[in-house]
Amino acid sequence: MKISKKLKNATFEYDEEAKTFFITDSNANKISLNKVYSFAFMRFVVRIAQRNWFRKQKTVDKAEEAMVSLEDEKQDHPDQLFMFEE
């Protein structure tokens, strides 16, 4: 069974019987990878995708006015929940 995915500039194809992964570009250049190299290629692609995904997710406010100062607030926050009041 062959699985293929055509994109604008490349075609990806996997042949389950031969256990090979083919990458074909728009100029008909073709690369074939055996199952070990195709697995290594897929791990590489997933790592790059995760790296780019997590890079977009991490945003940190570094402005000083956005930082919380505990020294200024000596009293308890009104939204705190007290279990036992004396």
C-alpha positions, 0 to 999 in steps of 0.5 A: 500500500502506498501513501502519498501527499502532494503539495505545491512544490513537493510530493511525499510518498511512503511504500509500506511493502518496500518500507521506503519513503520518497520525497520528490520536488517540482523538478522531478528530483527524487530522494528515497529513504529506508525506514531508519532514515525516514524515521530519523527524518520524521523525528527531525521534522517533529522537533523543528515543528515543536521548537517553532510552536513553543517559541511562539507560545513563550511570551514574557513581560519584561517591563518593570511596571508589569512586575509584582513587588511583594515589599509594597504590599504588607496586607493580605490580598482581599481575594485570598481564602482563609480556612480558619479565622481567629 
